[in-house]
Structures are given as structure tokens and as C-alpha cells.
Amino acid sequence: MWTRPTFTDILRARGRIAPYLIRTPLHRYASLSKLLGFEAYVKHENFQPTGAFKIRGGITLIAQLSPEERRRGVITASTGNHGQSIAYASRLFGVKAVICVAENANPDKVEAIRSFGAEIVAEGRDFEDARLNAERLAEERGYRYIHSGNEPHLIAGVGTIGLEIIEDLPDVDAIIVPVGGGSCAAGISTVVRAAAPDVKVIAVQAEGAPSVYLSWKKGEIVATESADTMADGLATRRAFELPLEIMRDQVDDFVLVSEEEIIDAIRLYVEKAHTIAEGAGAASLAAGYKIRERLRGKKVAMVLSGGNITADMLRSILCKKE
């Protein structure tokens, strides 16, 4: 079984990523705050070199591979951002990386993965198919398989987001975190429970891809037949054991948002914060708007987990506003 990362592991992860990544800003936006009725702070993980938060975990994990694992190379499955993080980190440390994606994966994310020097294997209808393909190839070719959720080092790495939020905003009342596999919510909630236990951690997932939400509610893995959402970073059909275990203990609330609410949040980020969010990145704002009455008057940090939306999709969303 997997070992849950500790607060100390997250402190160590911060030291490992510090030479390679900037501390992302936590900005307060007056116009967003006025609209939402609470003090709205945005944690800009879209400012990372890969455009998303997962690079924190990728560097933390790849930096700790054994010489034998580095020689073998690594393989993983991804909807895009995790793959970019592993590809980017593998290039930093001179490790061969193979990334399995679905045939219909976000083309911009796939091209970014390829630009970091990784080999792409595009097969299957969705992330679950890509994951099974990665597991098969790892067995056949001897790669070190990197699970996108059940990896303590990944969770410790992305948990550094929580450290930065608590340090920059010690009196924060709540942190809203989007959930695909759940590593971000698991890592941030580990920090919060250790350093600021009165802070509420609120997870958010898409209504059309609710596997983690359902699993969190039920207390056991619940798989869904599909993951029907434009937010590819949230499009998982099955929860992962380790993040789910951590979230069940440490996440205070879980919210589902519709496609319309996610799209509206993408527009709001452009209009009110002059920044770009992909679907998963906008989910925290969508949830904040949905439960704004419960958060009225509070200080709330919303994790904008990534900004890797295609130009065509962003143009379509902005042009369709009535």
C-alpha cells in the first residue's frame, strides 16, 4: 500500500522544487470580490512554466528516482497537465519519458508534452483507456510506471500550494480546490490540517465526471461509465485510492458544478481578473459562485489550477456570451 505524505514531506518538497519553479502569486481581485460577496483571492498556478500546478509534483517525484529507475525511464497516463509535468521534469533530470493519452486529448497539451521531449502514445477513448495502456507498456518494456494519483511524492509536491497560501494569507477562511484525480486537494488539505486546522478545504468536480465526489460521499471507490465534461483536467471515471483516503479524512466539503457554471467562470476570469483559465482551473471559481451565500464575508482562496485551454475553445466561449 501507499504511504500518506506528511506535512514534513511537503516541507521537503518545497526545497526540492525551489530551484526550478517560482512562487506563484495569490492575488485579490476587487471586482470578483464584489460579485461574489466574499474576499476573493486567486492562486495563479496558470503562471507555472507548464501552465498548470502539476509540475510541482512532477519535479518532486522525478528528483527522487533511483539511478536504476532513471535508467529504465518512466511512463504515465494523462489528460494533459500531468503529462506535461512528467515530461518537463524528466527533461530537467535527463530521464526518458513516455506519456499515454487518449486519441481525443487536448491537442495543445499533447504538443506541449512532445515539446518537452517525451514520447506520446495516443490510444483509447479517454483517460481510463490511456491509464490501462500505460500500465501494459510499463509491464512490457520495464518503464517505471507513475500513477497520476497514487504517488505520495506527487501529492507532497502539489501540497506546496497550500504552504504558500497559508503563508501569504494566514487568516484565510476557506480554500477551494478543483479535483480530477485529487492530488491537489489531498496535498493542500494535508497542509491545512497540520498548520491551519480551522481553514475549510472545499473540493469541486464536474457534474458530468463525478467519480471522486461519489467516492468521497460513499467512502469507497465508485467508477462511472463516462466522464462527460469539457474540463479535461476533471475528466476521470474512477477515483484513486490514496488521494481519496486523504480527502475522506481532511476535505470539509465537496461541490459539483455544471458545464455552464464552468464556462461562465472562464468568462469571469477573463473579465474580472484578466487571466486565462482552462475548465479545471475555472472550477474553483464556479464553485465559489455557486456557494457564495455560504462564504459571504469570508476570505477565500480559489486555486486556479491551470490555464491550458485551446485558443479555439476560449474564442468559442467568449463569443457565445449573450
Residue frames as qw, qx, qy, qz and C-alpha x, y, z in Angstrom:
[[0.000, 0.886, 0.464, 0.000, 0.00, 0.00, 0.00],
 [0.340, 0.645, -0.027, 0.684, 0.94, 3.64, -0.37],
 [0.435, -0.378, -0.449, 0.683, 2.28, 5.81, 2.42],
 [0.038, 0.928, 0.356, 0.101, 0.39, 9.03, 3.00],
 [0.443, 0.434, -0.166, 0.766, 2.63, 12.09, 2.62],
 [0.434, -0.636, -0.456, 0.446, 3.12, 14.13, 5.78],
 [0.010, 0.996, 0.059, -0.064, 3.44, 17.83, 6.44],
 [0.469, -0.644, 0.459, 0.395, 7.19, 17.28, 6.74],
 [0.611, 0.203, 0.631, 0.432, 7.22, 15.63, 3.30],
 [0.294, 0.866, 0.354, 0.196, 5.59, 18.74, 1.87],
 [0.246, -0.922, 0.197, 0.225, 8.16, 21.00, 3.53],
 [0.573, -0.322, 0.603, 0.453, 10.91, 18.88, 1.96],
 [0.533, 0.538, 0.572, 0.315, 9.16, 19.03, -1.41],
 [0.097, 0.987, 0.095, -0.087, 9.27, 22.82, -1.26],
 [0.369, -0.711, 0.469, 0.372, 13.05, 22.64, -1.02],
 [0.594, 0.049, 0.703, 0.387, 13.23, 20.29, -3.99],
 [0.414, 0.707, 0.510, 0.260, 11.14, 22.44, -6.33],
 [0.163, -0.897, -0.072, 0.404, 12.55, 25.82, -5.24],
 [0.350, -0.427, 0.484, 0.679, 15.49, 25.81, -7.69],
 [0.224, 0.168, 0.783, 0.556, 13.17, 25.23, -10.63],
 [0.071, -0.676, -0.655, -0.329, 9.84, 26.96, -10.00],
 [0.035, -0.375, 0.149, -0.914, 8.66, 30.40, -8.96],
 [0.052, 0.354, 0.752, -0.553, 6.34, 31.02, -6.03],
 [0.030, 0.500, 0.631, 0.593, 3.05, 31.67, -7.80],
 [0.099, -0.190, 0.204, -0.955, 1.12, 34.81, -6.81],
 [0.100, -0.550, -0.812, 0.170, -2.02, 34.92, -4.69],
 [0.025, 0.165, 0.142, 0.976, -3.94, 37.95, -5.92],
 [0.155, 0.540, 0.665, -0.492, -7.05, 39.58, -4.51],
 [0.088, 0.282, 0.547, 0.783, -9.46, 40.88, -7.15],
 [0.180, 0.195, 0.387, -0.883, -11.80, 43.66, -6.08],
 [0.542, 0.127, -0.309, -0.771, -14.30, 43.16, -8.91],
 [0.550, -0.053, -0.827, -0.106, -14.50, 39.43, -8.28],
 [0.166, -0.141, -0.740, 0.636, -14.90, 40.06, -4.56],
 [0.346, 0.147, 0.139, -0.916, -17.77, 42.47, -5.17],
 [0.617, 0.065, -0.544, -0.565, -19.54, 39.98, -7.43],
 [0.577, -0.048, -0.812, 0.075, -19.07, 37.02, -5.08],
 [0.556, -0.714, -0.096, -0.414, -19.73, 38.75, -1.78],
 [0.821, -0.511, 0.072, 0.245, -16.52, 37.45, -0.21],
 [0.071, -0.835, 0.464, 0.287, -12.86, 38.45, -0.37],
 [0.939, 0.321, 0.120, 0.005, -11.75, 36.52, -3.44],
 [0.211, -0.721, 0.603, 0.270, -8.09, 35.54, -3.76],
 [0.901, 0.410, -0.080, -0.122, -6.82, 33.60, -6.78],
 [0.589, -0.511, 0.564, 0.271, -3.81, 31.29, -6.56],
 [0.564, 0.707, -0.223, -0.363, -2.30, 31.55, -10.04],
 [0.690, -0.230, 0.654, 0.208, -0.99, 28.11, -10.90],
 [0.683, 0.671, 0.273, 0.093, -1.60, 29.06, -14.54],
 [0.093, 0.940, -0.327, -0.032, 1.66, 31.02, -14.18],
 [0.735, -0.367, 0.538, 0.187, 3.73, 27.82, -13.92],
 [0.000, 0.502, -0.642, -0.580, 6.09, 27.03, -16.86],
 [0.063, 0.146, 0.945, 0.286, 3.76, 24.20, -17.94],
 [0.344, -0.274, -0.284, -0.852, 0.67, 26.35, -17.34],
 [0.769, -0.407, -0.333, -0.364, -0.60, 24.14, -14.50],
 [0.526, -0.696, 0.372, -0.316, 0.01, 23.13, -10.88],
 [0.996, -0.074, 0.041, -0.016, 1.09, 19.54, -11.53],
 [0.583, 0.619, -0.384, 0.360, 4.67, 20.50, -12.33],
 [0.346, -0.669, 0.491, -0.437, 5.24, 20.80, -8.57],
 [0.885, -0.191, 0.380, -0.190, 4.56, 17.10, -8.18],
 [0.869, 0.474, -0.090, 0.104, 6.44, 16.08, -11.30],
 [0.292, 0.719, -0.492, 0.395, 9.69, 17.68, -10.17],
 [0.544, -0.531, 0.510, -0.403, 9.30, 16.34, -6.63],
 [0.953, 0.003, 0.276, -0.122, 8.89, 12.78, -7.90],
 [0.802, 0.542, -0.145, 0.204, 11.44, 12.70, -10.72],
 [0.046, 0.798, -0.480, 0.361, 14.09, 14.32, -8.49],
 [0.563, -0.458, 0.609, -0.322, 13.85, 11.32, -6.15],
 [0.943, 0.255, -0.147, -0.157, 14.07, 8.48, -8.68],
 [0.740, -0.447, 0.433, 0.253, 16.81, 5.97, -8.06],
 [0.005, 0.565, -0.626, -0.538, 19.64, 5.65, -10.60],
 [0.252, 0.088, 0.943, 0.201, 18.10, 2.37, -11.76],
 [0.317, 0.696, 0.594, -0.250, 14.68, 3.99, -12.28],
 [0.153, 0.798, -0.183, -0.554, 16.24, 6.84, -14.22],
 [0.127, -0.324, 0.824, 0.447, 17.99, 4.32, -16.46],
 [0.288, 0.345, 0.893, 0.039, 14.70, 2.48, -17.15],
 [0.125, -0.200, -0.346, -0.908, 12.74, 5.64, -17.96],
 [0.248, 0.261, 0.657, -0.662, 9.21, 6.48, -16.84],
 [0.145, -0.300, -0.711, -0.619, 5.72, 6.09, -18.26],
 [0.155, 0.321, 0.603, -0.714, 2.41, 7.61, -17.21],
 [0.103, 0.575, 0.711, 0.392, -1.10, 8.37, -18.45],
 [0.093, -0.367, -0.237, 0.895, -2.55, 11.85, -18.58],
 [0.321, 0.797, 0.511, -0.018, -5.32, 14.09, -19.84],
 [0.427, 0.797, 0.038, 0.426, -2.58, 16.67, -20.45],
 [0.153, -0.892, 0.263, -0.334, -1.27, 18.63, -17.48],
 [0.799, -0.468, 0.375, 0.027, 0.15, 15.68, -15.53],
 [0.869, 0.301, 0.215, 0.330, 1.85, 14.51, -18.71],
 [0.309, 0.850, -0.120, 0.410, 3.40, 17.91, -19.21],
 [0.459, -0.800, 0.335, -0.194, 4.70, 17.90, -15.65],
 [0.882, -0.222, 0.381, 0.168, 6.36, 14.48, -16.00],
 [0.726, 0.548, 0.147, 0.388, 7.77, 15.37, -19.42],
 [0.074, 0.915, -0.171, 0.357, 9.14, 18.70, -18.19],
 [0.597, -0.687, 0.400, -0.109, 10.65, 17.22, -15.03],
 [0.926, 0.027, 0.308, 0.218, 12.11, 14.27, -16.93],
 [0.572, 0.711, -0.020, 0.409, 13.88, 16.63, -19.30],
 [0.230, -0.891, 0.287, -0.267, 15.33, 18.53, -16.32],
 [0.620, -0.536, 0.567, -0.078, 16.84, 15.34, -14.91],
 [0.224, 0.501, -0.764, -0.340, 17.73, 13.54, -18.14],
 [0.445, 0.055, 0.865, -0.224, 15.11, 10.78, -17.90],
 [0.154, -0.102, -0.750, -0.635, 13.26, 9.18, -20.84],
 [0.377, 0.241, 0.553, -0.703, 9.50, 9.79, -20.53],
 [0.109, -0.224, -0.816, -0.521, 6.58, 8.13, -22.32],
 [0.314, 0.179, 0.401, -0.842, 3.13, 9.71, -21.93],
 [0.047, 0.325, 0.903, 0.277, -0.05, 7.82, -22.81],
 [0.281, 0.241, 0.174, -0.913, -3.06, 9.94, -23.78],
 [0.567, 0.472, 0.642, -0.208, -6.49, 9.34, -25.28],
 [0.467, 0.323, 0.555, 0.607, -6.94, 9.71, -29.01],
 [0.032, 0.826, 0.380, 0.416, -9.05, 12.85, -28.49],
 [0.536, -0.519, -0.260, 0.612, -6.70, 14.51, -25.98],
 [0.040, 0.954, 0.061, -0.290, -6.34, 18.30, -25.95],
 [0.792, 0.485, 0.038, 0.370, -4.04, 18.92, -28.94],
 [0.076, 0.873, -0.275, 0.395, -2.28, 21.90, -27.36],
 [0.652, -0.607, 0.424, -0.164, -1.42, 19.86, -24.27],
 [0.948, 0.102, 0.244, 0.176, -0.21, 16.96, -26.40],
 [0.570, 0.708, -0.090, 0.407, 2.01, 19.28, -28.41],
 [0.231, -0.839, 0.363, -0.332, 3.39, 20.77, -25.20],
 [0.866, -0.341, 0.364, -0.007, 4.21, 17.30, -23.86],
 [0.861, 0.369, 0.147, 0.317, 6.01, 16.50, -27.10],
 [0.274, 0.866, -0.171, 0.381, 7.92, 19.80, -26.98],
 [0.477, -0.735, 0.436, -0.202, 9.39, 18.78, -23.62],
 [0.183, 0.531, -0.822, -0.095, 10.93, 15.74, -25.29],
 [0.562, -0.054, 0.757, -0.327, 8.53, 12.98, -24.22],
 [0.100, -0.025, -0.876, -0.471, 7.25, 10.19, -26.44],
 [0.563, 0.076, 0.206, -0.797, 3.48, 10.27, -26.99],
 [0.018, -0.128, -0.974, -0.187, 1.30, 7.15, -27.22],
 [0.437, 0.103, 0.104, -0.888, -2.23, 8.19, -28.23],
 [0.342, -0.123, -0.887, -0.285, -4.73, 5.32, -27.92],
 [0.160, -0.408, -0.831, 0.342, -8.19, 4.84, -26.39],
 [0.064, -0.727, -0.509, -0.457, -11.33, 6.88, -25.87],
 [0.333, -0.880, -0.003, -0.338, -10.48, 8.54, -22.55],
 [0.107, -0.726, 0.602, -0.315, -8.09, 8.74, -19.60],
 [0.808, -0.257, 0.477, -0.230, -9.04, 5.31, -18.26],
 [0.913, 0.395, 0.058, 0.084, -8.04, 3.69, -21.54],
 [0.365, 0.781, -0.392, 0.321, -4.78, 5.67, -21.56],
 [0.449, -0.623, 0.551, -0.326, -4.05, 4.56, -17.99],
 [0.927, -0.033, 0.363, -0.087, -4.55, 0.90, -18.80],
 [0.756, 0.616, -0.108, 0.194, -2.33, 1.30, -21.84],
 [0.051, 0.801, -0.491, 0.339, 0.43, 2.88, -19.72],
 [0.695, -0.425, 0.527, -0.242, 0.25, 0.03, -17.20],
 [0.947, 0.253, 0.195, 0.024, 0.52, -2.53, -20.00],
 [0.581, 0.724, -0.235, 0.288, 3.50, -0.82, -21.62],
 [0.271, -0.751, 0.518, -0.307, 5.26, -0.44, -18.27],
 [0.851, -0.209, 0.468, -0.114, 4.99, -4.20, -17.78],
 [0.876, 0.447, 0.132, 0.125, 6.13, -5.00, -21.31],
 [0.538, 0.705, -0.163, 0.434, 9.03, -2.56, -21.55],
 [0.698, -0.219, -0.399, 0.553, 10.22, -2.17, -17.98],
 [0.051, 0.595, -0.029, 0.801, 9.46, 1.52, -17.51],
 [0.115, -0.203, -0.667, 0.707, 8.92, 2.93, -14.03],
 [0.131, -0.622, -0.642, -0.428, 5.15, 3.45, -14.01],
 [0.031, -0.025, -0.353, 0.935, 3.97, 6.72, -12.48],
 [0.059, -0.631, -0.774, -0.020, 0.36, 6.61, -11.33],
 [0.077, 0.538, 0.149, 0.826, -1.27, 10.02, -11.71],
 [0.500, -0.677, -0.055, -0.537, -2.82, 9.88, -8.24],
 [0.895, -0.444, -0.046, 0.010, -1.43, 7.08, -6.07],
 [0.678, 0.332, -0.238, 0.611, 2.03, 8.63, -5.76],
 [0.482, -0.737, -0.301, 0.366, 2.97, 10.19, -2.39],
 [0.441, -0.232, 0.156, 0.853, 5.69, 12.35, -3.99],
 [0.054, 0.463, 0.501, 0.729, 3.18, 13.88, -6.43],
 [0.382, -0.785, -0.470, -0.131, 0.83, 14.74, -3.57],
 [0.557, -0.567, -0.127, 0.593, 3.64, 16.18, -1.46],
 [0.369, 0.058, 0.297, 0.879, 4.79, 18.33, -4.36],
 [0.106, -0.562, -0.454, -0.683, 1.42, 19.89, -5.10],
 [0.500, -0.690, -0.486, 0.194, 0.80, 20.28, -1.39],
 [0.434, -0.163, -0.069, 0.883, 3.30, 23.16, -1.51],
 [0.086, -0.532, -0.393, -0.746, 0.44, 25.24, -2.96],
 [0.552, -0.709, -0.429, -0.090, -1.19, 25.05, 0.47],
 [0.616, -0.357, -0.179, 0.679, 2.01, 26.18, 2.20],
 [0.244, 0.165, 0.194, 0.936, 2.18, 29.27, 0.01],
 [0.292, -0.632, -0.451, -0.559, -1.48, 30.15, 0.53],
 [0.629, -0.662, -0.374, 0.162, -1.27, 29.86, 4.33],
 [0.555, -0.246, -0.053, 0.793, 1.94, 31.91, 4.43],
 [0.125, 0.240, 0.291, 0.918, 0.61, 34.63, 2.12],
 [0.464, -0.427, -0.202, -0.749, -2.87, 34.77, 3.68],
 [0.156, 0.095, -0.878, 0.443, -2.66, 33.48, 7.28],
 [0.352, 0.195, 0.551, -0.731, -6.24, 34.50, 8.05],
 [0.401, 0.049, -0.663, -0.630, -7.78, 32.70, 5.05],
 [0.639, -0.072, 0.452, -0.618, -11.13, 31.10, 5.91],
 [0.856, 0.232, 0.444, -0.129, -11.51, 28.63, 3.05],
 [0.040, -0.474, 0.691, 0.544, -9.59, 27.18, 0.12],
 [0.816, 0.384, 0.246, -0.355, -11.47, 25.88, -2.93],
 [0.221, -0.466, 0.784, 0.345, -9.62, 23.21, -4.93],
 [0.761, 0.325, -0.272, -0.491, -10.58, 21.54, -8.24],
 [0.607, -0.273, 0.744, -0.064, -10.43, 17.73, -8.29],
 [0.670, 0.390, -0.512, -0.369, -9.54, 15.46, -11.18],
 [0.702, 0.053, -0.692, 0.162, -7.53, 12.70, -9.55],
 [0.602, -0.756, -0.226, -0.122, -7.45, 14.53, -6.24],
 [0.727, 0.008, -0.260, 0.635, -3.72, 15.04, -5.63],
 [0.109, 0.481, -0.073, 0.867, -4.11, 18.81, -5.24],
 [0.592, -0.594, -0.096, -0.536, -6.93, 18.60, -2.71],
 [0.903, -0.288, -0.266, 0.174, -5.10, 15.83, -0.85],
 [0.608, 0.169, -0.224, 0.743, -1.87, 17.81, -0.65],
 [0.082, -0.524, 0.048, -0.846, -3.44, 21.12, 0.30],
 [0.715, -0.554, -0.173, -0.390, -5.67, 19.54, 2.94],
 [0.840, -0.149, -0.334, 0.400, -2.61, 17.84, 4.48],
 [0.320, 0.286, -0.203, 0.880, -1.00, 21.26, 4.95],
 [0.372, -0.532, -0.091, -0.755, -4.19, 22.82, 6.28],
 [0.822, -0.454, -0.319, -0.130, -4.85, 20.10, 8.85],
 [0.757, -0.122, -0.291, 0.573, -1.29, 20.45, 10.18],
 [0.351, 0.065, -0.093, 0.929, -0.78, 24.21, 10.03],
 [0.262, -0.026, 0.049, -0.963, -4.24, 25.86, 9.98],
 [0.007, 0.216, 0.976, -0.014, -6.91, 23.36, 11.08],
 [0.243, 0.557, 0.497, -0.620, -9.69, 25.97, 11.24],
 [0.255, 0.424, -0.425, -0.758, -9.43, 26.62, 7.49],
 [0.777, 0.293, 0.473, -0.293, -12.07, 24.84, 5.41],
 [0.094, -0.301, 0.760, 0.568, -10.96, 22.90, 2.33],
 [0.671, 0.445, 0.347, -0.480, -13.69, 22.64, -0.31],
 [0.343, -0.115, 0.793, 0.490, -13.24, 20.31, -3.27],
 [0.555, 0.538, 0.102, -0.626, -15.03, 20.72, -6.60],
 [0.348, -0.038, 0.850, 0.393, -15.67, 18.39, -9.52],
 [0.334, 0.098, -0.423, -0.837, -17.74, 18.50, -12.71],
 [0.721, 0.077, 0.372, -0.579, -21.30, 17.14, -12.63],
 [0.839, 0.411, -0.224, -0.278, -20.55, 15.10, -15.74],
 [0.659, 0.330, -0.618, 0.276, -17.48, 13.47, -14.17],
 [0.492, -0.673, 0.190, -0.518, -18.43, 12.89, -10.52],
 [0.842, -0.003, -0.531, 0.096, -16.47, 9.72, -9.69],
 [0.375, 0.170, -0.571, 0.710, -14.37, 11.27, -6.93],
 [0.384, -0.285, 0.168, -0.862, -17.32, 13.15, -5.46],
 [0.852, -0.178, -0.278, -0.406, -19.38, 9.96, -5.35],
 [0.751, 0.064, -0.567, 0.331, -16.47, 8.03, -3.85],
 [0.106, 0.282, -0.448, 0.842, -15.90, 10.74, -1.22],
 [0.592, -0.276, 0.053, -0.756, -19.56, 10.63, -0.26],
 [0.917, -0.095, -0.283, -0.264, -19.78, 6.83, -0.15],
 [0.522, -0.665, 0.527, -0.086, -16.41, 6.03, 1.38],
 [0.717, -0.069, 0.645, 0.254, -15.36, 3.59, -1.32],
 [0.107, -0.256, 0.573, 0.771, -14.25, 3.69, -4.95],
 [0.554, 0.593, 0.503, -0.298, -17.11, 4.50, -7.32],
 [0.275, -0.122, 0.601, 0.741, -16.44, 4.33, -11.05],
 [0.494, 0.584, 0.231, -0.601, -18.62, 6.00, -13.68],
 [0.759, 0.376, 0.497, 0.190, -19.30, 4.88, -17.23],
 [0.477, 0.653, 0.175, 0.563, -18.18, 8.19, -18.67],
 [0.362, -0.520, -0.181, 0.752, -16.54, 11.48, -17.79],
 [0.303, 0.673, 0.510, 0.442, -18.60, 13.94, -19.79],
 [0.216, -0.888, -0.136, 0.382, -17.06, 17.38, -19.29],
 [0.521, 0.807, -0.070, 0.268, -15.24, 19.98, -21.34],
 [0.271, -0.836, 0.447, -0.165, -12.82, 20.31, -18.40],
 [0.830, 0.267, -0.488, 0.033, -10.34, 17.60, -19.38],
 [0.179, 0.432, -0.686, 0.558, -8.42, 18.07, -16.13],
 [0.529, -0.166, 0.514, -0.655, -11.51, 16.88, -14.24],
 [0.800, 0.209, -0.283, -0.486, -12.39, 14.05, -16.63],
 [0.051, 0.295, -0.942, 0.149, -11.71, 10.92, -14.58],
 [0.714, -0.180, -0.456, -0.500, -14.06, 7.91, -14.49],
 [0.832, -0.311, -0.438, 0.139, -12.55, 6.35, -11.37],
 [0.340, -0.894, 0.225, -0.184, -11.25, 7.78, -8.11],
 [0.582, 0.423, -0.614, 0.324, -7.71, 6.98, -6.97],
 [0.731, -0.435, -0.512, 0.121, -7.23, 5.20, -3.66],
 [0.535, -0.165, -0.333, 0.759, -4.56, 7.31, -1.97],
 [0.033, -0.218, -0.028, -0.975, -5.96, 10.80, -2.70],
 [0.558, -0.465, -0.455, -0.515, -9.45, 9.58, -1.84],
 [0.685, -0.370, -0.537, 0.326, -8.28, 8.21, 1.52],
 [0.333, -0.083, -0.230, 0.911, -6.69, 11.56, 2.36],
 [0.211, -0.280, -0.239, -0.905, -9.65, 13.61, 1.15],
 [0.598, -0.478, -0.601, -0.231, -12.11, 11.50, 3.11],
 [0.594, -0.410, -0.450, 0.525, -10.24, 12.41, 6.30],
 [0.373, -0.326, -0.074, 0.865, -9.38, 16.02, 5.54],
 [0.030, -0.244, -0.411, -0.878, -11.66, 17.70, 2.98],
 [0.186, 0.207, 0.569, -0.774, -14.57, 19.55, 4.61],
 [0.576, 0.541, 0.350, -0.502, -16.98, 19.80, 1.70],
 [0.332, -0.023, 0.756, 0.564, -17.35, 18.74, -1.92],
 [0.416, 0.600, 0.185, -0.657, -19.29, 20.64, -4.61],
 [0.529, 0.269, 0.686, 0.420, -20.36, 19.66, -8.11],
 [0.164, 0.602, -0.051, -0.780, -20.57, 22.30, -10.86],
 [0.721, 0.542, 0.426, -0.071, -22.26, 22.17, -14.25],
 [0.607, 0.236, 0.360, 0.667, -20.67, 22.76, -17.65],
 [0.080, 0.848, 0.283, 0.441, -22.48, 26.10, -17.85],
 [0.493, -0.866, 0.011, 0.078, -21.08, 27.15, -14.49],
 [0.723, -0.263, 0.296, 0.566, -17.55, 26.22, -15.55],
 [0.439, 0.499, 0.386, 0.639, -17.89, 28.13, -18.83],
 [0.152, -0.935, -0.197, -0.252, -19.27, 31.17, -17.01],
 [0.632, -0.705, 0.119, 0.298, -16.28, 31.04, -14.65],
 [0.663, 0.092, 0.331, 0.665, -13.84, 31.00, -17.57],
 [0.172, 0.752, 0.304, 0.558, -15.51, 34.19, -18.82],
 [0.435, -0.893, -0.106, -0.036, -15.42, 35.75, -15.36],
 [0.725, -0.398, 0.171, 0.535, -11.69, 35.15, -15.07],
 [0.466, 0.361, 0.337, 0.734, -11.15, 36.96, -18.36],
 [0.060, -0.801, -0.313, -0.507, -13.47, 39.83, -17.48],
 [0.512, -0.843, -0.057, -0.153, -12.73, 40.33, -13.78],
 [0.701, -0.580, 0.297, 0.290, -9.15, 39.08, -13.37],
 [0.433, 0.802, -0.348, -0.218, -7.80, 39.46, -16.93],
 [0.234, -0.451, 0.860, 0.043, -6.42, 35.93, -16.78],
 [0.681, 0.189, -0.543, -0.453, -6.97, 32.67, -18.65],
 [0.509, -0.238, 0.759, -0.330, -8.26, 29.51, -17.01],
 [0.326, 0.024, -0.868, -0.374, -8.94, 26.11, -18.53],
 [0.643, -0.415, -0.427, -0.482, -12.07, 24.27, -17.46],
 [0.737, -0.322, -0.510, 0.306, -10.49, 22.59, -14.45],
 [0.362, 0.051, -0.261, 0.894, -8.79, 25.84, -13.46],
 [0.270, -0.318, -0.118, -0.901, -12.09, 27.70, -13.53],
 [0.573, -0.377, -0.712, -0.148, -13.93, 25.09, -11.47],
 [0.382, -0.297, -0.563, 0.670, -12.93, 26.62, -8.13],
 [0.118, 0.071, 0.014, -0.990, -14.43, 29.96, -9.16],
 [0.492, -0.229, -0.605, -0.582, -17.55, 28.18, -10.44],
 [0.543, -0.382, -0.720, 0.203, -17.92, 26.55, -7.02],
 [0.219, -0.195, -0.355, 0.888, -17.25, 29.82, -5.22],
 [0.297, -0.079, -0.232, -0.923, -20.03, 31.49, -7.16],
 [0.557, -0.280, -0.709, -0.330, -22.39, 28.57, -6.57],
 [0.599, -0.503, -0.567, 0.258, -21.96, 28.61, -2.77],
 [0.247, 0.446, -0.129, 0.851, -21.30, 32.33, -2.43],
 [0.505, -0.667, -0.109, -0.537, -24.01, 32.83, 0.18],
 [0.888, -0.391, -0.192, 0.149, -22.31, 30.33, 2.49],
 [0.702, 0.019, -0.079, 0.708, -18.99, 32.15, 2.03],
 [0.038, 0.880, 0.192, 0.433, -20.30, 35.70, 2.38],
 [0.307, -0.913, 0.187, -0.196, -17.85, 37.97, 4.16],
 [0.878, -0.332, 0.251, 0.236, -15.11, 35.30, 4.30],
 [0.077, 0.746, -0.571, -0.335, -11.57, 35.31, 2.91],
 [0.908, 0.173, 0.373, -0.076, -11.47, 32.63, 0.26],
 [0.076, -0.570, 0.671, 0.468, -8.54, 31.38, -1.83],
 [0.863, 0.389, 0.208, -0.247, -9.50, 29.74, -5.13],
 [0.505, -0.364, 0.647, 0.441, -6.89, 27.57, -6.80],
 [0.635, 0.671, -0.136, -0.359, -6.72, 28.39, -10.50],
 [0.816, -0.274, 0.486, 0.156, -5.04, 25.09, -11.24],
 [0.528, -0.034, 0.591, 0.608, -4.24, 25.63, -14.92],
 [0.300, 0.681, 0.024, -0.667, -4.66, 27.82, -17.97],
 [0.169, -0.233, 0.811, 0.510, -4.11, 25.33, -20.78],
 [0.560, 0.565, 0.515, -0.319, -7.24, 25.95, -22.80],
 [0.511, 0.235, 0.539, 0.627, -7.07, 25.91, -26.59],
 [0.016, 0.204, -0.101, -0.974, -7.41, 29.22, -28.42],
 [0.303, -0.223, -0.675, -0.635, -10.38, 27.87, -30.38],
 [0.400, -0.509, -0.753, 0.116, -12.21, 26.80, -27.22],
 [0.224, -0.445, -0.323, 0.804, -11.55, 30.11, -25.48],
 [0.099, 0.057, -0.345, -0.931, -12.69, 32.05, -28.54],
 [0.351, -0.356, -0.767, -0.402, -15.87, 29.98, -28.74],
 [0.363, -0.529, -0.660, 0.391, -16.67, 30.55, -25.06],
 [0.140, -0.396, -0.137, 0.897, -16.10, 34.30, -25.22],
 [0.147, 0.001, -0.489, -0.860, -18.02, 34.74, -28.47],
 [0.332, -0.397, -0.818, -0.251, -21.08, 32.85, -27.24],
 [0.109, -0.317, -0.568, 0.752, -21.75, 35.21, -24.35],
 [0.048, 0.695, 0.647, 0.309, -25.27, 36.58, -24.65]]
